[in-house]
């Protein structure tokens, strides 16, 4: 199979990501003018919410206020979508995306789902690349995304916007859940309870570690088989894509933003490592500042304490990337984002009396959209962990 770096080179040469970015930006703007920026009342409420979204995003229940989700998406969706494009390019460069016939992705704190939209693009383009460039080695990939989101308003936004985007696209839709994600509350998420009983779980891990089909688990015993010189019991097979909560990719979409909040989620963060399949990854991105440095440090300590060892194999989840990702504020992507901001402000002013947009908010908004312009860069922190299953017999990684 062609390497991820071949695919990365093809993406760059064909300028695939910008064409897709521009397409989604156009669809996003059309969605706003068709459904959101349609009345003076909406415009006035969005103008008030701008202040909240520029400085109060961590306040509980803030997103249930009128037009809060719409305003947040106007400010952050395209920029976060671009950031996740950069994240996945970095993962391709380091050969960390777990390409397989089935990829299950859980996005935590999904909001408007920039992580899922961007990963859906990677899968779409990988299929296109494989079919055109390496048809003899092409294999079909089934991408199954899911998400954790507590806000009803965000869940409803995502449902309607995804449906609209997949109707209005001109180069293929996005594999983002139409229907609401499976999970609402990260605090109560317990993967050990969600999955099958311990005996079945252990059988699945043994089969995955020693070469059996990773898309199935063992249900009922029927006959003994030998795998790598060891005897196991096989039986009725259950399709894991319809059952079970194990993932190849788990992403935190700017969810862990406060250190005290992160500490409260210690058990759940560790549970994410438990829920990964072999070679699966956890992606965490956040701001490049001292506060987030401490959050990243705590997450690293928590996840890397996850271990499982028995006489057959051991499991660990280690940090494999911790980098600052920078991007140019004058490149074509950033210019397109700024164009979208200007489109929004122009439409707000057409619908709303000027005095309904306080001058302080307009000044803060202008500052936000122009941040990094003088320095020519913006940046953020990327942190990635990878789960590995190692045979205790020969100390070799297995997959």
N, C-alpha and C positions, 0 to 999 in steps of 0.2 A: 504494500500500500504506500502511496505517496506520503511523505512526511508532512507534519503540520507546517513546517517552514515552506514547503512547496506551495501549500494552500495559502499561506500568508503572503507569499510573493505574488501569487495569482490575484488575490484580493486587492493588493496595492496597485498592481499594473492595470487592472480593469476598473479601478476607482469605484468598486462596488459599494463600499460603505457610505460614501458621500451621496451617491445616487439614491440609495435607500433612505438615508437620513433626510434628504431633501423631499423625497416622496412623502415620508411620514410627517414632516413639518407642514407640507401643503395640506395634507389631510387633516392635521390637527387644527390648523387655522380655519379650514372650511367647517369643521365640526363646531368651533367656537361661534362662528357667524351664523350657523344654522340653528344652534340650540342654546347657546349661552349668552352671547352678546346680541340679544334680540330685543331688549327693552331698557328704558331708562331706569326702571326699578332694579333690574339685575346689575346694570352698570354702577348705580349708586352703591349697592351692597358690596360689589367687588372692590370699589374704591375704598370702602371702609376696611374690608378684609386685607387689603394690601399691607396695612401696618402690622396686622397680626402675623401675616406670613413672612414678613421681613425680620421679625424679631421675637415671635412668641410660638414657634412651631412645636415646642416641647410641652406646652400647657395641655393638661388632660382635657379631653372632649372638645378641643378647639376645632376639630374638623367636622363637628356636627353643627356648627354655626352655618347660617345661610351663605352659600357661595364660597365657603372656605376651601373646599376641595378643588373647586374650579379655579380659584385664585392660586392655590398652591401649584396646581398643574401648569398654569400659565407661566409661573415663575421658574419651575424646576424641571418639568418633564423633559424638554428637549436637551437641556444641559446634562441632566443625569443619564439620559439615553446616550449621549455622546461619551460621557465618562465610562459607561459600561462597554461601549464599543472599544475604547482604549484598554479597558481591563481585559477583554477577551483577546485582543491582539497580543497583549503581554502574555496571556496564558498560552496562546498558540506559539509564541516565540520560545517559551519554556516547555512546550510539549506537555502541558498539564490538563488540557481538556480531555475528559475521559470518553472519547468517541467509541461508540458501540452500537449494536443494533437497537438497543433501548437505552434512552437517557431520561432519567427522572430528575426533575429540578424542583426544589422547594425554595420559594422566595419569601423571606420573613420581613414583615413590615413593608409590604409591597407598594403601598401607595398607588400611583398610576402605572406601576410595573415597568419602569425603564429597563430593569435587569432582564425580564422575560422577553420584552420586545427585542432587545439587542441579541439575546442568545438565540431566539427564534431565527434571526437573520443569519447567524453563524451556521445553524443547521441547514437552512435553505441554501446558502452559498456553498456549503461543503458538499451537499448533494449535487448541485450544479457542477461544481469543480470535478467531482469524481466521475460523473457521467460523461462530461465533455473531454476531460484530460486523461482520465485513467479508467475507461469503461470496463476493462477486464477485471479491475479490482474494486469496482463499485459495489457497495452494499447499502441497503435501505436502512435509514435511521428513523426510529420512532421516538419523537420528543414528547414527553408527558410532563408539562409544567403544572405546578400547584402553588398555592400561596397561603400565608398567614396574614390576615388583616382584620383588625378589630372594628374599624370604622365602617358603619353601614354606608356612609356617603361615598367613601372611596370604593367600596365594593360595587355600588351602583354605578359610579362613574366608569369603572373599569369594564363592567358589563356592557354599557351603552357605547363607550368609545371604541372598544374592540370590535363590536358588531359593526359600527359605522366604518372603521378603518378597513375591515375585511370586505366590506361592500364597495368601498370607494377606491381601493387600491388598483394599480394598473400593472404591477409586476409580481403579483402573488401575495397572499394574505400572511398574517402573523399567527403563529401557534400560541396564542395567549388565551387562557380560559374564558369562554363566553360566560359561563355560569360561575357563581360565586365560589371562591376557594374553599377547600375542605376545612381549614382551621381559622378560628377567630382570635384565640387568645394564646399568645406565646407562653404566658406564665403557667398555664395549666397543661401545657403540652408535655406529655410523657411518652416517649417512643417505646419504652420497654413495655408499658401497659397496652399500647396500641398494637404492637406486633403479637405474633403468635406465642404460645406458651414456650417456656424456656427450652424444652427438649427439641421442639421443631426449629426454634431459632438456632440452636447449636448445630443441628443437622445441616441447616442451610449454610451456615458459615463454613462448616467442614467441606461441603461440596463445592462452594465457591472457591475456597482456598486451594483445593487439590484438583481443580480442572473440570468439574462438572458444569453443565449448562447454567450460567449465572442468572438466566431469566426464569428459573423455576425453583420451587422448593419441594421438599418431601412431605407427603401428608400421611399416607397409610402404608405400613410395612407390607411387603409382599415377597421380596426375594433378596438374597444377599449378592452384592456385586463387589468388585475389587477396583479401587482407584489408587494409583500410585503404590501398589503393594499392600494396601490396607483394605480390610473388609468393612463395608457399610451396607445399610439397608436401603433399597430403593422402593418405589411404590407409586401411588397415584400422584400425578403432577398437578400443581396449581399454578396458573399463569400469574406471575407476580405483578404484571402491569395493571391488573385489576384488583389485586389484593396486597396488603402489606404496606408498610411505610418505611421503605429503604430508598436511599437517594444516591444519585451520582454527583449532583451539584446541590449545595445549599448556600444561599446567598443572603446576607444581611444588607438590606437596602437602606443605608443611613438610619438604621434602627437603633443601634447601640450608640447613643450620643452623650450620655451622662454616666459618669463613673459609678455613682451610687445605684443607678438603675441597672447597670451592667452587673454589679455585684449581686443584686437581687435575683438575677437570672443565671446564676452560676450553674445550678442543676440543669437547666434547660440548654445552656450552651454546651455543657458536657454531653448532654443527651444527643445533640446534633452529631457529635463525633460517633456516638454509638449507632446512629441511624444511617451513616454512610456505608455504601458498598466498598469493596476493595478498589483502590485507586480513586475513589471519590474525593471531592474537594469541597472545602468550606471557603467562601469568598466573603471578606469583610472589607468595606471601604468607608472612609471617613475623612474628616478634615485634616490638613497638615498643620497641627498646632500642638502645644504642650498638653492640653487637656486630653486630646485624642491619643496622644502618645501613651499616656497612662492607661487609657482604655484598652488600647491595642496590647499593651504589656500584660494587663490583667487577663485578656482573652487568651493570649498565648499561654500563660501559666495554667489557665483552667483547662484548655483543650489538650495540652501536652501531658497533663496528668492522667488522661484517659488511657488505660491499658487493659488488655485482656490476655492472659497467658494460661495455657494448659499444656498437657503432654504432647499435643499434636501441632499447635501453632500459637503464635502470639500476634496481637494486633496493637498498632500504635497510630497516632495521628499527630504529625509533626508539621511545624511551620516550614514552608518551602519558599515563600516569597514574603518580603516585607520591604516595600519600596515606595518612594514618592514618585507619582506619575505626574508629569507636567505636560501642558499643551498650550499652543500659541493662541492668544486672544485675537489675532488678526488672520487666522487661517480661514478657509472657506466655511468650515463648520461653525466657528464662532461668529463669523459675519452673518451666517444664515440664522443663528440664534438671535442675534441682535435685531435682525430684520423682523423676526417674529415678535420680539418685544415691542418694537415700534408699531407693528401692525395692531397689537393689542391696545396700546395707549391711544392710537389714533381712533380706533373703534370705540373705546371708552369715552373719549372726548366728544365724539359725534353723538353718542347716546345720552351723555350726562352733561348737566350744566357744569361749567368749568369750576365753579366754587365748590362743587360737590367732591372734587378731588383736592384735598388739602395740600397746600404748597409743600409742607414738610414731607408728606408721603411721596409727592412727585419728586422732590429732591432726593429722598432716600432711595426711591426706585431708580432714578437716574444713576445714583452712585452705585447701586447694585449691578445694574446692567453694564456699567462701564468699569467695574472693578477689574484690576489686572491689565487695563489698557496701556497704562504708562510703562509698566514693567514688561508688557508683552506676553506674560505667562499667567496661568492659573495652575494650581496643583492640588493633589489630594493623596491620601495614603491608601495603598493597597496591601492587604494582608491575606495570604492564602495558606491553607492547611491541606495536607493530603493524607488519606488513610492508607495504610499498607498492612497486608497480612503476610507474615513470614513463617515459613515452616521451621519448627524447632528441631526437626530432624536433620536438615541440611543447611539451615540458616539462609535460605534463598527466598527472595520475594516471589510470590505467586499471584496470579491474577486470573 
